[in-house]
Amino acid sequence: MTELELILIRHGVTDWNEGGIFRGHEDVRLNAVGIAQADATAEVLKDRVFEAVYSSPLKRAFVSARRVALPHEIDVRPHDGFLDVSYGAWQGLKESTVKEKYPVAYDKWLKTPAKVKFPGGENMKKAWKRVNSALRELLFMHGTGTVVIVTHRIPLKFMTTYLLRESPDDFYKVKHDPCAISIFKIDGRNYSSVVLNDSRHLAKLNLPPPKDF
C-alpha cells in the first residue's frame, strides 16, 4: 500500500449522550449500548490490518478504541490532541438548560461555531488547531498502512472539515454518529473520502436514529 488509509471513529454512546448533556472533558463512561456499538465496530473491522490505533484519553473513547483494537492485538495510543473540546460551564448541563442560561452563546454555537469561546472552557479556533495539529503529526508519522483514530464528535468534525478543505464553520454539514466509521485515503497532500459516517454495521442493534449531539 503506497497511500495511507485513515479510519475515523466516534466513541460509543454514554448516558450523557442519550440524556442530551454536554460532555466535553468530563470523563463519562460508555453505557451498555455504547459497549455493544464498539464491539459491532470491532467486528466489521476485524479483517483489516492496523498500523496503529490512536484515541482520546477519555474513557468513552479509549475503551471504544481498545475494543476495536482487541482483534488486532495492538495497544491503543492515547493522544491529548484528540481530547474532546472543553465546554467549560456547559459541561454536565442539558442542551435545553444551556439554551436557556446562555442564549447568546448558544445561538452563536448553532450559527458560527468556529467563533465560540465557551465560558470557562475552550476557544473553538484553538481547539480546531489543536486537533488538526495532532492529525498532521500522525499523517507525517504514518505514510502508509491503516491508522485508526477514535475520538469525539467535535474533533471528528474538525478533522473532516480539514480533510475536505471546508471552513471550520461548516462542520454541521458533516455528521459523526456514535461508532460510525469514516475513511479517508491520503496520498501526500491529496485527501479523498471513501466513506463518511457509515453506521450500517450497527443496524443489528436496532437503535433509533441518533441526534447530531
Secondary structure in CASP SS format (residue, H / E / C, confidence):
PFRMAT SS
TARGET T0000
AUTHOR 0000-0000-0000
METHOD secondary structure of the structure
MODEL  1
M C 1.00
T C 1.00
E C 1.00
L E 1.00
E E 1.00
L E 1.00
I E 1.00
L E 1.00
I E 1.00
R E 1.00
H C 1.00
G C 1.00
V C 1.00
T E 1.00
D H 1.00
W H 1.00
N H 1.00
E H 1.00
G C 1.00
G C 1.00
I E 1.00
F C 1.00
R C 1.00
G C 1.00
H C 1.00
E C 1.00
D C 1.00
V C 1.00
R C 1.00
L E 1.00
N C 1.00
A H 1.00
V H 1.00
G H 1.00
I H 1.00
A H 1.00
Q H 1.00
A H 1.00
D H 1.00
A H 1.00
T H 1.00
A H 1.00
E H 1.00
V H 1.00
L H 1.00
K C 1.00
D C 1.00
R C 1.00
V C 1.00
F C 1.00
E C 1.00
A E 1.00
V E 1.00
Y E 1.00
S E 1.00
S C 1.00
P C 1.00
L C 1.00
K H 1.00
R H 1.00
A H 1.00
F H 1.00
V H 1.00
S H 1.00
A H 1.00
R H 1.00
R H 1.00
V H 1.00
A H 1.00
L H 1.00
P H 1.00
H H 1.00
E C 1.00
I C 1.00
D C 1.00
V E 1.00
R E 1.00
P E 1.00
H C 1.00
D H 1.00
G H 1.00
F H 1.00
L C 1.00
D C 1.00
V C 1.00
S C 1.00
Y C 1.00
G H 1.00
A H 1.00
W H 1.00
Q C 1.00
G C 1.00
L C 1.00
K E 1.00
E H 1.00
S H 1.00
T H 1.00
V H 1.00
K H 1.00
E H 1.00
K H 1.00
Y C 1.00
P H 1.00
V H 1.00
A H 1.00
Y H 1.00
D H 1.00
K H 1.00
W H 1.00
L H 1.00
K H 1.00
T C 1.00
P H 1.00
A H 1.00
K H 1.00
V C 1.00
K E 1.00
F C 1.00
P C 1.00
G C 1.00
G C 1.00
E C 1.00
N E 1.00
M H 1.00
K H 1.00
K H 1.00
A H 1.00
W H 1.00
K H 1.00
R H 1.00
V H 1.00
N H 1.00
S H 1.00
A H 1.00
L H 1.00
R H 1.00
E H 1.00
L H 1.00
L H 1.00
F H 1.00
M H 1.00
H C 1.00
G C 1.00
T C 1.00
G E 1.00
T E 1.00
V E 1.00
V E 1.00
I E 1.00
V E 1.00
T E 1.00
H C 1.00
R H 1.00
I H 1.00
P H 1.00
L H 1.00
K H 1.00
F H 1.00
M H 1.00
T H 1.00
T H 1.00
Y H 1.00
L H 1.00
L C 1.00
R C 1.00
E C 1.00
S C 1.00
P H 1.00
D H 1.00
D H 1.00
F H 1.00
Y H 1.00
K H 1.00
V C 1.00
K C 1.00
H C 1.00
D C 1.00
P C 1.00
C C 1.00
A C 1.00
I E 1.00
S E 1.00
I E 1.00
F E 1.00
K E 1.00
I E 1.00
D E 1.00
G C 1.00
R C 1.00
N E 1.00
Y E 1.00
S E 1.00
S E 1.00
V E 1.00
V E 1.00
L E 1.00
N E 1.00
D E 1.00
S C 1.00
R H 1.00
H H 1.00
L H 1.00
A H 1.00
K H 1.00
L H 1.00
N C 1.00
L C 1.00
P C 1.00
P C 1.00
P C 1.00
K C 1.00
D C 1.00
F C 1.00
END
